[in-house]
């Protein structure tokens, strides 16, 4: 089945979700456990999105959020990949670095807010830090997994041919771990956006997360959904972009998967 032939089913699934949303919200469906009494209809959300677009506020919100996610994500990529390579290749690094990182990993982004405010002199740096923590651990763990999954026979063969440690890392370990690293990069991009609302709770001016939270506080329900959908679309698009760039960077893995 080629890629084009799969789109009708994908569009049908989206259409079914929109239809259910429209019917449930317009009829104020109340199932007891879950209620749609206060959920806005898709048409109300569309009106709110058009109003946001016409207001001129969308670009400042988007640019602020994109800058925070990009900065935090790039820092997480550098730290996560380097730490992952070190932990995956060195027992000493695994014993000294992995335990404290594993203690920090389960802490949710919202729990970092008070400490981030105390640690950093500006709210902007605090928001970037929270976005960074969201992306770091998926990248780190997938890099470690990829490095540890490299066939030891390939490393032994390279060593027997006289390859130095740096050459082994560059020519054997990194290419072998690249597919897992790319997966971590895509997941990390998604979690960066996931943490954005939490990060921008600190902000008092701009950002999609801030816009969503502000809409909740003033009970503009349609605007809440607009903010949620914006974060979802941006997260999905940026993750897909990372995966596509990763596929281009690992043609040996892509071609292997097609056979």
QUIBELQUI-V885764 format. One record per pair of residues at least 24 apart in sequence whose C-alpha atoms are under 8 Angstrom apart, sorted by the first residue. I is the first residue (numbers start at 1). J is the second residue. D is the distance in whole Angstrom. If there is no record, write none. Layout:
# QUIBELQUI-V885764
[[I;J;D] [I;J;D]]
This chain:
# QUIBELQUI-V885764
[[18;42;7] [38;221;8] [39;221;7] [39;222;8] [40;221;6] [40;222;6] [41;222;8] [44;222;6] [45;222;5] [45;223;7] [45;225;7] [45;226;6] [46;226;8] [48;222;6] [48;223;6] [48;226;7] [49;223;7] [49;226;6] [60;206;6] [60;207;7] [61;206;5] [61;207;4] [61;208;5] [61;211;7] [62;207;6] [62;208;6] [63;207;8] [64;206;6] [64;207;5] [65;196;8] [65;206;8] [65;207;5] [65;208;6] [65;209;8] [68;124;8] [68;127;7] [68;128;5] [68;131;7] [69;128;7] [69;131;6] [69;132;8] [69;192;6] [69;193;7] [69;196;7] [71;128;7] [72;128;5] [72;129;6] [72;130;8] [72;131;5] [72;132;4] [72;135;8] [72;192;8] [73;131;7] [73;132;6] [73;135;6] [73;136;8] [73;188;8] [73;189;7] [73;192;7] [75;132;7] [76;132;5] [76;133;7] [76;135;6] [76;136;5] [76;139;8] [77;135;8] [77;136;7] [77;139;7] [77;185;7] [79;136;7] [79;140;8] [80;136;5] [80;137;7] [80;139;5] [80;140;4] [80;143;7] [81;139;7] [81;140;6] [81;143;6] [81;181;8] [83;140;7] [84;139;8] [84;140;5] [84;141;7] [84;142;8] [84;143;5] [84;144;5] [84;147;8] [85;143;7] [85;144;6] [85;147;7] [87;144;6] [88;143;8] [88;144;5] [88;145;7] [88;147;5] [88;148;6] [89;147;7] [89;148;7] [105;137;6] [109;133;7] [109;134;7] [109;195;6] [109;198;7] [109;199;8] [110;198;6] [110;199;8] [113;198;8] [113;199;7] [113;202;8] [123;202;6] [123;203;6] [124;203;7] [126;199;7] [126;202;8] [127;196;8] [127;199;5] [127;200;6] [127;202;7] [127;203;8] [128;199;7] [130;195;7] [130;196;8] [130;198;8] [130;199;6] [131;192;5] [131;193;8] [131;195;6] [131;196;6] [131;199;7] [132;192;7] [134;188;7] [134;191;5] [134;192;5] [134;194;8] [134;195;6] [135;187;8] [135;188;4] [135;189;6] [135;190;8] [135;191;6] [135;192;5] [136;188;7] [137;188;8] [138;184;5] [138;185;7] [138;187;6] [138;188;5] [139;181;7] [139;183;8] [139;184;4] [139;185;5] [139;187;7] [139;188;6] [140;184;7] [141;184;7] [142;180;6] [142;181;6] [142;183;7] [142;184;5] [143;177;7] [143;180;6] [143;181;5] [143;184;7] [145;177;8] [145;180;7] [146;176;7] [146;177;4] [146;178;7] [146;179;7] [146;180;5] [146;181;7] [147;173;6] [147;174;7] [147;176;7] [147;177;5] [149;176;8] [149;177;7] [150;176;6] [150;177;6] [175;250;8] [178;250;7] [179;246;8] [179;250;7] [179;253;7] [182;242;8] [182;243;7] [182;246;5] [183;243;7] [185;242;7] [185;243;8] [186;239;5] [186;240;7] [186;242;6] [186;243;6] [187;239;7] [189;235;7] [189;238;7] [189;239;6] [189;242;8] [190;235;5] [190;236;7] [190;238;8] [190;239;6] [193;231;6] [193;232;8] [193;234;8] [193;235;6] [194;231;8] [194;235;8]]
